[in-house]
Amino acid sequence: MTIQDSLSRVLEHREGVADLFYQMFFERHPEAQSYFTGVNLKYQVVLLTMALMVVERHYENAYLATELYLKYLGHKHHLRNVPEDLYPKWIDSLLAALEKFHGADWDAALADEWRAALERATEVMMGGYRQPVHI
């Protein structure tokens, strides 16, 4: 399975994947819950799904559009006071959720591909963290 195959499967079952992710993220890192105060988690499912699509596309092609969106997303997180040290925890929780979601179809190659994509995306997000990006 490739990252594209994985994303297609995630998109087919986005609510289940997002619910699994947020459950795991908040269990592993309860300090993260405070950044979701007042956030509609049903809407957040859509945003997480969009973010995963952008992460995969940026990983595959590094489009200018995906770069700008990731920088914009980074700045939005800065405005919500999300600390930079939460991002590696987010990545680890998301990878754990993807592994659980994919079950026997998850392997080291897919894990490495998703980790590389997520790390590249968060690096770009940090580029827009403190500097406003308008799209």
PyMOL commands that set and color helices and strands:
alter all, ss='L'
color gray80, all
select helices_A, chain A and resi 3-12+14-28+30-36+41-61+64-79+84-105+108-127
alter helices_A, ss='H'
color red, helices_A
deselect
rebuild
show_as cartoon
